[in-house]
Amino acid sequence: MGSRAADGAEVPAPPEDGMPEVLGEESGRFTREQLFTVVAAASINFSSMICYSILGPFFPAEAEKKGASNTIVGMIFGCFSLFNFLSSLILGNYLTQIGAKFMFVAGMFVSGCVTILFGILKKVPDGPVFISLCFLVRAMDAIGFAAAMTASFSILTKAFPNNIATVLGSLEIFTGLGLVLGPPLGGFLYQSFGYEVPFITLGCLVLVFVPVNMCLLPKYDSVPSKDSFWKLVLLPKVLLLCLTIFSLSACLGFLDPTMSLFILKKFKLPAGYVGLVFLGLALSYSLSSPLLGLLSDKLPYVRKWLLVSGGLLTAVCFFMLGPAPVLHIESQLWMFVLVLVLIGFSLGMTAIPVFPEILQCAYENGFEEGLSLLGLVSGLCSAMWSLGAFIGPTLGGFLYEKLGFEWSSAIQGGWALLSGLAIGIFYITEATRRSSSSSLQNTPGNNEERTHLLGSET
């Protein structure tokens, strides 16, 4: 509670955790600390995604020249997601002990360094040495990426407690921009200057952001909380929301190893045009995310409908992506691009409300508000996304080889269908239980007693 001034007005007490007060949300304008926080988060979203996406156009072919089979190349890609999953779980628990700002900056530094190291791997001997170092470097990159993203989510939620969905949705523009620019930029640098230059260039770009963020990013500290990670995970609603995150990531990850092969085979497009088809998904997701985030913050009760309808729409879109042979519809390029646009929009409908929904569930179940809880939630979200990014391509590649793209995409959409139905049933059950509880509290006997008491008072 704040102290009272001479005129009787209450003066707010200083924040307990040393954070700058959040003033920008009431006035509609960012404070300087909030603006610097957004710039820092935008830098990690953009740089991490552009570094992640440059591998696609040329690394598989280069790896084959160095003695890595297609299976090994897939495992190298999956190694990133697996280590990201593990490190996100661990780092989320120790955010307050390490410090959010230090974890953010250190994660960017590690990511920049190992990106440069990845470009130097061409000079190492072929065969097992090259393959082993690829796994090692990708694992280190995953740890750095997990550290930066876990800290970023926590810092953003601390800086924008009332508008987190809007801010996260707006920052997805930079995520989409990195994903869109990565493949063409990486391909251009590779064709013009060779294997090393794309990694060295982008690694140096990330390292440039490190001292900038050290100066710009405010320090957000907090006392460690006694809340348990497993106490959070075992909440039924949080479990279902984790399934939602996993299903989104698995569906999106399925497209990485399969969609380009299907486009080349089915539509006979030149390789240079394949990246343009990917733009349909990336642009629709990036452009719709800010609007969906704003809607989620202004109308919190809409989040549950976005989660349910987004999951079901994603399932329908994956069923139509091939389309599934049972529909007997001939695949056309215009229809394929249209479905990708709808997938991007449906992913935004589901991905943006998840984080604030988990936070709200934690608060309702007695978790202490603070940076420690934000670390737990952000680590959990990053871990579930990484797990889906590992399972999706692995299972998707297997199904693609056995069943073809049409059936495998329809089956992959089952993840989204399962999560959409599960969270929908949960919300219906929750609403029914609350309605029953409310009706019990307002029984006729209670109403008569309340009327009698009111009458005696008058």
Beta strands, then each sheet from edge to edge (+ up, - down):
strand 1: 3-4
strand 2: 10-11
sheet 1: 1+ 2-
end
